[in-house]
Amino acid sequence: MQFILLMLFSSVLNTSGQLLLKQGAGKGLINPYLISGLGLYGISTVAYIVVLSKSNLSLAYPLLLGLTVVATTLCSWVVLNEKVPLLQWLGIGLIICGISAIAAAQK
């Protein structure tokens, strides 16, 4: 359970950091969005290191990457009003299937 919570925590921080970096992009090298985004990204890395100390890299990395891609796409669509084409949603579905397969293989 702790592993799952740490993975979700790291993914949420990473996704939030990505959204802030996107909002700060093009507004100069030093702005609150970029600084906050880098901070959240850094904290997510520390959380990921803790995850790595408790699990195999072959499990942690694909799960975290997949979760983050899914969350970032959803948040980009909802928060930033980015257009996400149907084919990209199909890819997201495939990623979710992959995450499920990797998680099921560990049981």
Secondary structure as the mmCIF struct_conf table of DSSP 4:
data_model
#
loop_
_struct_conf.conf_type_id
_struct_conf.id
_struct_conf.beg_label_comp_id
_struct_conf.beg_label_asym_id
_struct_conf.beg_label_seq_id
_struct_conf.end_label_comp_id
_struct_conf.end_label_asym_id
_struct_conf.end_label_seq_id
HELX_RH_AL_P HELX_RH_AL_P1 GLN A 2 GLY A 24
TURN_TY1_P TURN_TY1_P1 ALA A 25 GLY A 26
BEND BEND1 LYS A 27 LYS A 27
BEND BEND2 LEU A 29 ILE A 30
HELX_RH_AL_P HELX_RH_AL_P2 PRO A 32 LYS A 54
BEND BEND3 SER A 55 SER A 55
HELX_RH_AL_P HELX_RH_AL_P3 LEU A 57 VAL A 78
TURN_TY1_P TURN_TY1_P2 VAL A 79 VAL A 79
BEND BEND4 LEU A 80 LEU A 80
HELX_RH_AL_P HELX_RH_AL_P4 LEU A 86 ALA A 105
TURN_TY1_P TURN_TY1_P3 GLN A 106 GLN A 106
#
